[in-house]
């Protein structure tokens, strides 16, 4: 399949080809993106996966197209039990299963014709933004990591959710976990719903989020048993100190789903961590106006790590959090940086032009 994508100044022709691989005995389906007129030389490749319960269509597809238009090869994939990938029962999220899918997907990317195996980057958002930290900590051959609004634990209190609503969700989680433990069908709840309704995420603008996420492969329901592990034990940031490669962490300052104070720990603890902060909410990252600003920063980072291959790492002195220009879109940032020794690490932050 060939289509055109507009990168802001030039419409590029991008090929998208379906692919698949076996992970844990289940067929996972992915897509490979590449410029239609790309040179025959080996290309760096970015492996990408969606967030909590999402699929590789929608905003992930748009971001993959943008990366391909910038000259990268891209592999996206759906996790087992979700989207186009196989596995039953459906709409199950398994942390260990998804991490296995990641490692197999990276191996599959290394086997693709035209890929430079030494220049593989991984990109994840939300729950997948936490997964990429875990995966890179186990595979030091990965050349770079992008963690967008990464999961790194839940806040002690979910914003806008009453104690009664929290207990109602906990009962649903336990019911679903018990069904799984006894071999019975899952007890599903909506992934997103209006405030006051039973759902994994419930807030006032749920209808807008559901519209933005809707595509042919996404279902607004999930087996909530995974929330037990996410609440009590899964903390990807604990592995950040093991990363041998550079990682870019992109945070939403007004994030109620994956709070920026928790996500920042990943950048702080990574030896070669970089940070970008944006004055928006978690789901604003999937709105095209903001997504394009974030993707431009990610492309700059990936070009530095995968194409330019500098012998130094950028580092910035701490700066204040960025502000807004009066509307929901981030203002154009200015980057402050200075050269540092390869293993000094550090953080690059954003603030608006005045």
N, C-alpha and C positions, 0 to 999 in steps of 0.2 A: 504494500500500500504506500502510495506517495501522496503527500499533502504539502501545503505551504504554511509556514508560520511566520508571523511578523515580529521581528525582534526589536522593533522601535525605529529602525532606520533602513532595514533591508529585509525583504521577504525572501526566506530561504526555503528551498525544497528539501523536505526531510522524508526519508523512507522509514516505515514502521513494519517490522516483520515479526510474526508470532513465533515463539519458541517455547520449549518446555524442558523440565528436568525432574528427576525423581528425588524426593526428600522424605525419608522415613517410610518408604513404600507408597507414597502418595505423589501423584503428578501435580506439580506446580506449573502454572502457565505464566509466561512473561512476554514482553515485547522488547525488541531491539530497535533503537532509533539511531539513525545516522544520516548525515547530509547526503542527498542524492548524488551530488557531484564531488564527494570527498575524494581526496587523493588516495592512492593505494598504500601509502605509508601506514605503519602501525599507529593506532590512535589510543590515547588514554580513554578509559571507560569509567563511567559513574554508575554504580548499582543503587537502585532506589526502591523503597517500599513505603506504603501508606501508613497512616496512624491507626488509632484504635477502631477496629471494625470497618475501616475504609477499604477501597479498592483502587486499582491502578488507573482507573478512568478519572475524569474530572480534573481537578487542579494538578494532580500528580502527572497526568498526561501532558498538560500544558507546560509544566516545568521541565519535563523530559524533552519536549520539543524545543524549548528555549536552550537547554544545554546542548542538544544536538546541533542547533543552529549556530552555537558558539564554537563548534568544531570538535566536540566530544562524541564518542559513542556512548550510548546509554542503554542499560538493561533495567527495566521495571519488572516487578512480579507481584502476584497475589499470594498471600500466605495460604497454607493448607486450611481447608474448611471455609474459605472466603472467596468471593468473586468468581473468577473463571477456574480457579484451582480445584482439585478434587478433595475427597475426604468427607466422611460422614461421622456424626451428624453435622449439619451445617451451622455456621455462625458461632463456632467455638474459637476462643482465643486461648492458645497454650503458649506460655512464655518459653518453655524449653523447646517446644515444637517450632515456634517462630525463629528462635535463635538457630536451630538446626537448619531451617529453610534459608536463613541468611548465609550461613557458611557454605551450603551447597550452591546457592545463587552466585556467590563470589567465585567459587570454583568453576561454575558454568561460564561466567563472564571471562575467566582466564582462558577458557577453551574456545571462545568464539573467534572465527576468522577475522583478522584485521585488528585485534586488540593487542596493545602492548601490555603484557602480563605484569610488568614492573610498575605500571602506572594505573592502578585500580583505586578509585575512591568510592566511599560509601556515603549515602545520604539518607537520612531518616527524619520524620516529623512526628511530634507528639510521642506516642508509645514507641514508635520506630526510632525516634530521636534518642531514646534511651537505649534501644537495642544496639544501635551502631557503636555505642561506647563499649558495650559488652563484647561485641564481635571484634572490634579493633584491638581490644585488650588481649584477645586470644590469637590474633593473626597480625604479627608485626610486618608482614609483607604488604599490607594495605598502605597506600601512599598518602592518603588524606581522608579526613572525616568532616562531614557537615551534619550537625545536630540542630534541627530547627524546632523551637519550642519543646525541648526534650522533656519526657517524663523522668522525674527523679524522686518519686515519692509524692504522696498526697499531703495537702495541708491538714493541720489538726482539725479545722472546721471548714467545710465546703461553703463557700459564699452563697447566700441566698437559700440555703436548705435548712429547714427547721429540724429539731431533734426528732420529731415524729416522722418526718419524711426520711430522715437518715435511718431510723429503725425499720421503716417499711422496706427500704432498699436492702438493708442487712438481712431481713427475713427472706427476701427474694434470692439473695446471694446464697444463703445457707440452703434454701430449698433446691436451688439449681445444683449446688455442690453435692447434696445428698442424692439427687437424681443421677448425677454422673457417677458417684461412687457405687450406686446400686444397679448401674447398667440401664437406667430408664432414660427416656427422651428428655432433652433439656427443658428447663423452664425459662422461656425467653422474656426479656423486657426490652422496651425501646432503647436504642442508644441515645437518642435525643428526643426531648418532649418539652412542652411548655412548663413553666414553673408550677409546682404543686402536683404534677403528675408523676407516676412511678417511672423512672428512667435512670440510666447511668448518668446522664447529664441533663439537667432540667433548668431552664432559664427563660427569660422573657422573650428573647429574639429567636426562639427555637424554630419557628416557621421559616425564617430567613435562612437559618443554617441548614435545615432539611432541604430547602430548595437548592442551595448551593452545592450540597453533597450528592444530590440525586443523580443517578445515571443508571444504565441498563444492568449493571452488576452489583449495585449497592442495595442492601436491605437494612431498613431502620429497625433492626432487632438484633439482640446479642444474648448469648448465655453469660450471665453475670458472674459465674463462679471465679473467673480470673481475677476479679477485684480483691478477693482474699489475699492472693499472692502479692498484688500490687499494693495493698494496704500495709501488709505486715513484713514482707521480706524483700521485695524486688527493688533494689536501689542501684541502678547502673552507675551512678556517679562514684560509687566506692571503688570502681576499677579505673577511674580517669587517670590516676597517678601512674598507671602502667603503660599508658599510650606512648609509643615511640614516634608517632607521626604527628603532624599538626592537625588540630581540630578547630573548626569554626563553630561557635555556638551562637545561634540567632534567637533572641528572646523578645517576647511581647511584654512591655512594662505593665500592662493591665490584664494579665493572664490569670483568670480564675480557675482554669483547668490544670495547667502545669505552671505553678507560680514561678516568676522569674528569680526569686531569691533561692529557690531550690535548684533551678537550672543553672544558675551562675556558679554553683559549686563545681560543676563539671569543668567549666573554663578555668576557674581558680586552681583546681587541683591537677589539671593536665599540664605536663611540663612544657608543651608547645601549644597552649590554649589561646584562642582569640575569641573576642566577644563583640557582638553587635546587638544593640538594644533599640527597639522601635516603639513609639508611643501608640500602641494599639492593643487589641485583645487577641486572645488565642486564635479565634476563628477568622479574624481579619487577615491573617497570613494567607488564607485561601481566597480572599477577594482579589480580583485581578489587579486593581490599582496599586495595592500594597504588595501583592505577590511579585510584581515586576520590579519594584524597588529592592526587595529582599533578594530576588534571583540575580539582579545585577551585581550585588555585593558578593553573592556566592560564586558567581562566574569569575569575578576578579580574584577571589581567594583560590579557586580551583586552577585558574590559569597560572597563578604564582607557584602553586605546589606541583602541578602536573606538566606544565609546559615550560615555564621559565626556569624552574629548578634552581633557585638562587642558593648561594652558600651562606645565607644568613636568614634569620627569621625576624619578621616585623614585631615590634613591641611598642606599646604606648604607655606613657605615664597616665595614672588614673585621671579621668575627666568626669564631669557631672553627667547625670542622666539626661538624655535628650528630652526636649520639650515638644510641643505641638505648635502648628501654625494656625490653630483655631478650627481646624476640621480634622477628620479622621485619618487623613493621609500623612505619612511621615514627611517632614521637611527634608530638603536635600542635605545630607550630612557632609561634614569635613572630617577627613581621616588624619589623625596625628600619629606619626610613627618615627621610630629611630632604629638604627641598626643595632643588633645584639648578637652575642655569640650564639652558635647553633643550639645550645642546650639551655640557654637562659630562660626560654619560654616567655610568657607574658600575655597581656591582654590588649587588644585594640578595641576601642570603644567609639561611640558616635555621639556627636552633639550637633545641633543645627547651625547653619550659617545665620549670622545676625545681620 
